[in-house]
């Protein structure tokens, strides 16, 4: 089942700022949140909802993903899913749509974007490169 669509990082931030019920769900792993950083929505008076799509280590799919999402986000809310590069977030948006969320979107390029020619992330696209607020623990 197709999800509501893809949104560029800057446009996602605008949606979060302008849409009271909009929620950003970060589907990366706990390790990524801790070591790489995470979006910071405090200027908008919002918090990121962290729900792993796959676990770390091992990469097994989080079987409780939809239950955790249901506990945190109403099905009628505008939901923007974010991962590292925009792959896991597509899967999350598709799963959410199939489970009844009516406005599930993928944030293109993710938090770090795709690797550059040297194999480094965070230089070619994504939330961080767009200059959007983020923090590292």
N, C-alpha and C positions, 0 to 999 in steps of 0.2 A: 504494500500500500504506500503510495507516495506521501511524503511529508509536505508541509506548507511551503517550503522553499529554502533557498540559500540566501544568506545575508552577509555582506562584507563586514569586517570588524568595526569600522567606524559607524556604519549604518546600524549595526547591532547596538552599539553604545547609545546612539540616538534613540532607538526604539526603547531601550531600557530607561532612558531619561524622560521620554515623552509619553510612555504608556504605563500607567500606574500598576497594572497587574502583570507587567512583563517580568520574567524571571530568567536569570542566567544560571544554567546548570552546567557545571564543569565535570565532565565525565572521565577526566584523566585519573591516574592512580594517586594514591597517597604519597608515593615517592615523588611523583612529578610536582604535586602541590608543595611539598616540603623543599625539594632541591632546586626546582626550576622557577617557582613562583606561581602566583595566581592573580587573576584580575582583582582589582580593588574598586568596589562600587560604593564606598562610604560617602563620596561626594554626592551621590544620588540618594543617599539614605536607604540603600539596599545592601543586601549581603548576597554573595555567590552561594549557590547550593551545590556542595560537592557530593557527587554520587559516582562511584567508580563504575565504569562499564565493564572493565576487566580488572582482576585483582593483581597485585604485585606482592611477591614475585610469582611467577608461574603463568600469568596471562589467562587464567580461567575466567570465563564470563561470569559476571555477578548475577546469580540466579535470583537475587532479591531486588534487582534494579527497579523493576516496575512497582514493586511494593514500596520501596524507599521513595521513588518519585511521587507516588500517590500520597504518601505521608507528608510530603513537603510542598507539592505544587498542585493546585486545583486543575482539573481537566479543562476548564474553560480559559485558563490563563494563557498568555502569550509566552511560550517557552523557547529560549534560545540555547541550543546545546553547543558546547565548546570542548574540543580536545586539543591534542598537540598540533595536528595538521589538517583536521577536517575530515578524517576518515571514521573514527569511532563515533564522532558526533552525528554523522549521517545515519549510522546504524541505530543510535539512540533515538534520533528523530523518527526514523521509520518504525521502531518498536513502540514508541510513545503514540504515534498516530494510529497504529494498529490496535492499541489498547484504549483508544478513545480520546486522547488529547487532540483538540481541534486546531491548534495553532502551534505546531512543533516545527522549529526552524533549525537549520544547521548554520553555524558561524564558519564561513569560508576561511581557509588558511589556518584555522585554529589559533592557539596561543603563540606558537613558535614559527609557524610556516613550514614550508618544505626546505630540505637541505640545499645549500648553495653548492657551487662547483667544488669547494673544498670539503663538503660533507657536513658543514656546520649549519645548525638551525638558528633562527632568530635574526637572520640578516636579509631574508628575501620576502617576508610577508608575515601576516598574522597580527594578533592583538598587540604584542610588544612593539613590533616594527611600526605599527600604525600610531604609536605614541599614546596609546590609551593607558589609563592608570592601572598599575599593578604593584604588587609587593612580593618580597621574598622573605621567608621566615628564617 
